[in-house]
Amino acid sequence: MRKFTIIMVILFLFASFSLIFGADDSSDDVVPESILKKLKISGNFKMVAKYQEAFATPLDSPQFGVFDRASANYRASENFRAVGNINFSLGELGKSKWFGVLQIKFDANDPDVEHEVDSNEQVEEIVELDNFFIMYRPFEVNEKRPFGVSIGVQTAVPTANAAYTHYFAGDVDEDFIFYTASALTSVPMAQVDFHISEDTGIGAALARGAGDITKIGTGMNENSALNKILWIEAKEFGLQMNSAIQFISGEGGGTDLTLTEEKNKIYEYQGKYEHKLYNGSLSYEISGIKPYIGYITIWGDEVPSEGQKARKISGNFKTMGINFDMENIGIPGKFFADYTVSDTEKFNGLQGLPEGTLAQALSQSGDATLEALAPQFTDYGGNSEVIYAISNFDKAYHFEYSVKIRKNLEFSAFYYELLGKNDATMNDSAVQEDIAKALQQKAGMDSATAGTVAAQIMAGGLSDQMDQIRKFSEWTHTYSLGMALKYSF
């Protein structure tokens, strides 16, 4: 049934091309002959052989509903991967009055498939739509069409620093993708752009969706995300830059709007929580050498659990790298390397938990004396803007060498490495100590009593909450060593 549905969707999308680009064709054929003559087909197939250490990551956290790297804990057994894509296009991007593209991607043995929390890992063959959009550039100036409007499932390219620096080909499971974690790819979107040249322009977009850093950094349901994007790109005299800012609103689940006569709930996303995501890169190419820097930062609301206040969060990734065409020194091929490091505030004991956590714990203690103290602590805590998901991520390295064997055949050898760390302030003793100090300072308790109450509060559920945060935020060491063979057509 799944395969039949995919085939029907592809046929429907292809027929849409015919309606738009073959509107003037008088033929009664289902697919006019003129369409077939104009149709361009391209794509690539990539085979990867690698060894990678299995690892723990926040993106493999089924207990929190995050399945994006569902098989990261099995990576050592996933030695061979096969991926590819096929592109059907009509017109020339940025040059034709009308341009349309249908991209289909497939993953022959994708291990990272969504599954139920208690079920076993499973592997499926996946064929799915990547991008499908139509672009209209209404007027021509000096043989160029500077203004464009596009709508469909598409990518806001300037949100992906890798599109301007380098995308590391061997990382097919995107375990080392932090250098371009802001990328907004293959989501429903309407976009406008104005270009003075092929590589220099500005644009804006309205999309429904968000990338990995939004999902794991803020806890937002990507389906709820309403995303407004402004971007710019430029290239001149060897300098190249891109920059984009995303204004994202959403929530963890649907908002309960109404209740029907039969007590069924009707939900709708209302975008109660907001954050911003900025990215940019700058590079300079001279004599086949291209050093570059990249930056990604996110700040705003963390989507809270039920009954808690939203925390303010902030964090960033910094990247520096180089692309080197080795033919300039008489060696065939190209060499690529980069280094990415993360930064966010320390957890800092009770300050890393939502504001009012202590007040909530006191009000639920079952002790009337402690319950009476709760109102004094409603505004206490939550001052740290730590992003749990990157608090224990340290850095990642990439090294890659690629060489063309034939015109359409490219061989790559790679080594990638990811290092985790431990936030020493993300522990029970730090939280318990903060609680005891707060009870002494604001409630006037003596140190012995405050220590006893703090221990009771931790045992009453706060310690379990800390265990869950530490489990979610853990990154363990992994590296990937291997080869990739890509055939393009």
C-alpha positions in Angstrom: 0.0 0.0 0.0 2.8 2.4 0.9 4.6 1.8 -2.4 1.4 2.2 -4.4 0.8 5.5 -2.6 4.3 6.8 -3.5 3.8 5.8 -7.1 0.5 7.6 -7.3 1.9 10.8 -5.7 4.8 10.8 -8.2 2.5 10.4 -11.1 0.3 13.2 -9.8 3.2 15.6 -9.3 4.5 14.8 -12.8 1.1 15.5 -14.3 1.2 18.8 -12.5 4.3 19.7 -14.5 2.3 18.9 -17.7 -0.5 21.2 -16.7 1.8 24.2 -16.0 4.5 23.8 -18.6 2.5 22.2 -21.4 -0.6 24.4 -21.2 0.0 25.7 -24.8 0.5 22.2 -26.2 -2.4 21.1 -28.4 -1.5 17.4 -28.2 -4.1 15.2 -26.4 -1.3 13.0 -25.0 -1.3 12.7 -21.2 2.3 13.9 -21.2 2.8 16.2 -24.2 5.9 15.4 -26.4 7.1 19.0 -25.9 7.3 18.4 -22.2 9.5 15.3 -22.7 11.8 17.3 -24.9 12.2 20.1 -22.3 12.4 17.8 -19.3 15.9 17.6 -17.7 16.7 14.6 -15.5 19.7 14.7 -13.1 20.7 13.1 -9.8 23.2 11.0 -8.1 23.7 7.7 -6.4 26.1 7.4 -3.4 27.5 4.3 -1.8 29.2 4.7 1.6 31.3 2.1 3.5 32.3 3.2 7.0 33.0 2.2 10.5 31.5 4.4 13.2 31.3 4.0 16.9 27.7 3.8 18.3 26.8 6.8 20.5 24.2 8.5 22.6 22.6 11.7 21.3 19.6 13.9 22.2 18.3 13.1 18.7 17.9 9.5 19.7 15.5 10.0 22.6 12.3 8.1 22.0 11.2 8.7 25.6 11.0 12.4 24.6 9.4 11.8 21.2 12.6 12.5 19.3 13.5 9.8 16.7 15.7 11.7 14.2 18.8 9.5 14.9 16.8 6.5 16.1 19.6 4.1 15.4 22.6 6.1 16.6 23.1 3.4 19.3 23.6 0.9 16.6 26.0 2.8 14.4 28.9 0.3 14.8 26.7 -2.3 12.9 25.7 0.0 10.1 28.8 -0.3 7.9 27.2 0.2 4.4 24.8 2.8 3.3 23.2 3.6 -0.1 21.4 6.8 -0.8 20.5 8.9 -3.9 18.2 11.4 -5.5 16.6 12.0 -8.8 15.6 15.5 -10.1 13.1 16.3 -12.8 13.2 19.9 -13.9 11.8 22.2 -16.5 13.3 25.6 -17.3 16.5 27.1 -15.9 16.6 28.1 -12.2 16.7 31.9 -11.8 16.7 32.5 -15.6 13.5 31.1 -17.1 10.1 32.8 -16.7 8.8 29.5 -15.3 10.9 26.9 -13.6 9.7 23.7 -11.9 11.5 20.9 -10.1 10.5 17.6 -8.6 13.1 15.9 -6.5 12.8 12.4 -5.2 15.2 11.0 -2.6 15.7 7.5 -1.6 17.6 5.7 1.1 18.0 2.0 0.6 18.7 1.1 4.2 17.9 4.2 6.4 18.3 3.0 10.0 16.9 6.2 11.5 13.2 5.6 11.1 10.5 6.7 13.5 9.3 4.0 15.8 7.2 3.5 19.0 9.0 4.0 22.3 8.9 0.4 23.4 9.3 -1.3 20.0 12.5 -2.7 18.4 14.6 -0.7 15.9 13.4 -1.3 12.4 14.8 -0.8 8.9 12.7 0.2 5.9 13.3 1.2 2.3 12.3 4.8 2.0 11.4 6.7 -1.1 10.0 10.2 -0.5 9.5 13.6 -1.9 12.4 16.0 -1.3 11.6 19.3 -3.0 8.7 20.1 -5.4 8.2 23.7 -6.2 7.3 26.1 -9.1 9.1 29.4 -9.6 7.7 32.4 -11.6 10.0 35.3 -12.7 7.6 37.7 -14.3 9.8 40.4 -16.0 13.1 40.7 -17.7 15.7 43.4 -17.3 18.9 43.4 -19.3 18.3 39.8 -20.3 18.0 38.8 -16.6 15.0 38.1 -14.5 15.8 39.6 -11.1 12.5 39.0 -9.3 11.1 35.6 -8.5 8.2 34.0 -6.6 8.2 30.3 -5.7 5.8 28.1 -3.9 5.8 24.4 -2.9 7.9 22.1 -0.8 11.4 23.8 -1.0 14.5 24.8 0.8 15.6 28.2 2.0 19.2 27.8 0.7 20.8 30.7 2.7 19.7 29.1 6.0 22.3 26.3 5.2 25.9 27.4 5.6 27.1 24.2 4.0 25.6 25.3 0.7 28.3 28.1 0.6 31.2 26.3 2.4 31.1 22.5 2.1 28.7 19.6 2.8 30.6 16.6 4.0 29.5 13.7 1.7 30.3 10.7 4.0 28.0 11.9 6.7 24.8 10.4 5.2 23.2 10.0 8.6 24.0 13.6 9.6 25.5 12.7 12.9 28.2 15.4 12.5 25.9 18.1 10.9 26.3 20.9 13.5 28.1 23.2 11.0 24.8 23.7 9.2 22.2 22.9 11.9 20.1 25.9 11.0 19.2 24.5 7.6 15.5 24.8 6.7 15.1 22.1 4.0 12.2 20.5 2.2 9.3 22.2 3.9 6.1 23.8 2.6 7.1 27.3 1.7 6.3 30.5 -0.2 9.4 32.5 -1.1 10.3 35.7 -3.0 13.7 36.8 -4.1 15.4 39.7 -5.9 18.8 39.1 -7.4 21.2 41.5 -9.1 23.4 38.6 -10.2 23.2 34.8 -10.0 25.0 34.7 -6.6 23.9 38.0 -5.1 20.4 38.8 -3.8 18.0 39.1 -1.0 14.8 37.2 -0.2 12.0 36.4 2.2 9.9 33.3 2.9 7.0 32.0 4.9 7.2 28.3 5.8 5.7 25.7 8.0 8.5 23.8 9.6 11.9 24.0 11.3 15.2 22.2 11.5 17.0 20.0 14.0 18.2 22.7 16.3 14.7 24.0 16.8 13.3 20.6 17.6 16.0 19.5 20.1 17.0 23.0 21.4 13.5 24.3 22.1 11.3 21.2 22.3 9.0 22.6 19.6 6.9 20.3 17.5 8.3 21.0 14.0 4.8 20.6 12.5 3.5 23.5 14.6 6.3 25.8 13.6 5.3 28.9 11.6 8.6 30.2 10.2 9.3 33.7 8.7 12.7 34.0 7.0 14.7 36.9 5.8 18.0 36.1 3.9 20.8 37.6 1.9 23.6 36.1 -0.2 26.5 37.7 -2.1 29.6 36.8 -4.1 32.2 39.1 -5.6 36.0 39.3 -5.9 36.5 35.9 -4.3 34.4 36.8 -1.2 31.2 34.9 -0.6 28.7 35.3 2.2 25.3 34.2 3.3 23.1 35.2 6.2 19.6 34.4 7.3 17.3 34.9 10.3 14.3 32.8 11.1 11.4 34.0 13.3 9.8 30.8 14.5 6.6 30.4 16.6 5.0 27.2 17.6 4.4 24.8 20.5 4.8 21.3 21.8 1.5 20.0 20.6 -1.9 21.2 19.4 -3.8 23.8 21.3 -7.2 22.5 22.5 -9.6 25.0 20.8 -13.0 23.5 21.2 -14.9 20.6 22.5 -17.7 19.1 20.3 -21.1 17.9 21.5 -19.7 14.4 21.7 -16.7 15.6 23.8 -14.2 15.2 20.9 -11.4 17.7 21.1 -10.5 20.0 18.1 -6.9 21.1 18.0 -5.0 23.8 16.2 -1.5 25.2 16.4 -1.5 28.7 17.8 2.2 29.5 18.1 2.4 30.4 21.8 6.2 30.2 22.0 8.7 32.1 19.9 12.4 31.9 19.2 14.9 33.3 16.6 17.5 31.4 14.7 20.4 33.2 12.9 23.1 31.8 10.7 25.8 33.1 8.4 29.1 32.2 6.8 31.9 34.2 5.2 34.6 32.7 2.9 37.3 34.0 0.6 38.7 31.9 -2.3 42.1 32.6 -3.8 44.4 30.2 -5.9 42.2 27.2 -5.1 42.3 27.8 -1.3 39.0 28.7 0.4 39.1 29.4 4.2 35.7 30.1 5.8 34.0 30.8 9.1 30.4 30.1 10.0 28.1 31.0 12.9 24.7 29.7 14.1 22.8 31.1 17.1 19.4 30.5 18.6 17.6 32.4 21.3 14.0 32.6 22.7 11.5 30.4 24.4 11.9 26.8 25.3 8.5 25.0 25.0 7.6 24.1 28.6 6.2 20.9 30.0 2.6 21.1 31.2 2.3 23.3 34.3 5.7 24.9 34.0 6.8 28.3 32.7 8.7 28.8 29.5 12.5 29.2 30.0 14.6 31.6 28.0 17.3 29.8 26.2 20.3 30.8 24.0 23.3 29.0 22.4 25.4 28.9 19.3 27.7 26.9 17.1 31.0 28.4 15.7 32.7 26.9 12.7 36.0 27.4 10.9 37.2 25.4 8.0 39.1 25.3 4.7 38.6 23.9 1.2 41.8 23.2 -0.7 42.2 22.3 -4.4 45.3 20.1 -4.3 45.8 20.3 -8.0 47.6 23.6 -7.4 50.4 21.6 -5.8 50.4 18.8 -8.4 48.2 16.4 -6.4 44.8 15.4 -7.9 41.7 15.9 -5.8 40.4 18.3 -3.1 40.8 18.4 0.6 38.2 19.7 3.1 38.4 20.2 6.8 36.4 22.0 9.5 36.1 22.4 13.2 32.8 23.2 15.0 32.3 24.0 18.7 29.1 24.7 20.7 28.4 27.2 23.4 25.5 27.7 25.8 25.3 28.8 29.5 26.0 26.4 32.3 23.1 24.6 33.9 23.9 26.2 37.2 21.9 24.1 39.6 18.3 25.3 40.3 18.8 28.1 37.7 18.7 25.5 34.9 15.2 24.4 35.8 12.1 26.4 34.9 11.1 29.4 37.0 8.8 28.3 39.8 10.1 24.7 40.0 10.9 25.2 43.7 7.5 26.8 44.4 5.7 23.9 42.6 7.7 21.3 44.7 6.8 23.1 48.0 3.1 23.3 47.0 3.0 19.6 46.3 5.0 18.5 49.4 2.0 17.5 51.5 3.4 19.5 54.4 1.1 22.5 55.2 4.1 24.6 56.6 6.1 24.1 53.3 3.0 24.7 51.2 2.5 28.0 52.8 6.0 29.0 51.7 5.4 28.3 48.1 4.2 31.8 47.0 7.6 33.2 48.1 9.4 31.2 45.4 7.1 31.6 42.4 9.6 33.8 40.6 12.7 31.9 41.8 15.0 29.9 39.5 15.1 29.7 35.7 17.8 32.3 35.2 20.2 30.1 33.2 19.6 30.1 29.4 21.2 26.7 29.0 20.0 24.6 26.0 19.9 21.1 27.4 20.5 19.5 24.0 23.9 21.1 23.5 25.0 21.6 27.1 27.0 18.4 26.9 28.1 18.7 23.2 31.6 19.9 22.9 33.0 19.9 19.4 33.2 18.0 16.1 35.9 17.7 13.4 35.6 16.8 9.7 38.4 15.7 7.3 37.6 14.7 3.8 39.6 14.0 0.6 37.8 13.6 -2.8 39.0 13.0 -6.3 37.2 12.5 -9.6 37.9 9.1 -11.1 35.9 9.8 -14.2 33.7 12.7 -15.3 30.7 11.7 -13.3 32.3 9.4 -10.7 33.8 10.8 -7.5 35.6 8.9 -4.7 35.9 10.3 -1.2 37.8 9.2 2.0 36.7 10.8 5.3 37.2 10.9 9.0 34.7 12.7 11.3 34.8 12.9 15.1 32.4 14.2 17.7 33.3 14.8 21.4 30.9 15.2 24.3 31.5 16.8 27.7 29.9 17.0 31.1 28.4 20.1 32.6 29.4 19.8 36.2 26.6 22.1 37.4 24.0 19.7 36.0 23.7 17.4 39.1 21.5 16.7 42.0 23.9 18.1 44.6 24.1 21.5 42.9 20.2 21.7 42.8 19.9 20.5 46.4 22.4 23.0 47.6 20.6 25.9 45.8 17.3 24.9 47.4 18.8 24.8 50.8 20.4 28.3 50.3 17.1 29.7 49.0 15.1 28.3 52.0 17.6 29.9 54.4 17.7 33.3 52.6 14.0 33.8 51.8 12.2 31.6 54.3 14.6 32.1 57.3 15.2 28.4 57.9 18.4 27.4 59.8 20.9 25.4 57.8 20.1 22.0 59.2 16.4 22.3 58.6 16.9 23.8 55.1 19.2 20.9 54.3 16.7 18.3 55.4 13.8 20.0 53.5 16.0 20.2 50.3 16.8 16.5 50.5 13.1 15.7 50.9 12.2 17.9 47.8 14.8 16.1 45.7 13.6 12.7 46.8 10.0 13.8 46.1 10.5 13.9 42.3 13.0 16.6 41.5 15.9 14.1 41.5 13.9 12.0 38.9 13.5 15.2 36.8 17.2 15.8 36.9 17.9 12.2 35.8 15.7 12.7 32.7 17.4 16.0 31.8 20.9 14.3 32.1 19.7 11.3 30.1 18.3 13.5 27.3 21.3 15.9 27.1 24.0 13.2 27.0 26.5 13.1 24.0 29.0 10.3 23.9 32.1 10.1 21.8 31.8 8.8 18.2 33.9 8.9 15.1 33.3 7.8 11.5 36.0 6.5 9.2 35.2 5.4 5.7 34.9 5.9 1.9 32.1 7.1 -0.4 31.6 6.6 -4.1 29.2 9.0 -5.9 27.9 8.7 -9.4 26.2 11.8 -10.8 24.2 12.1 -14.0 
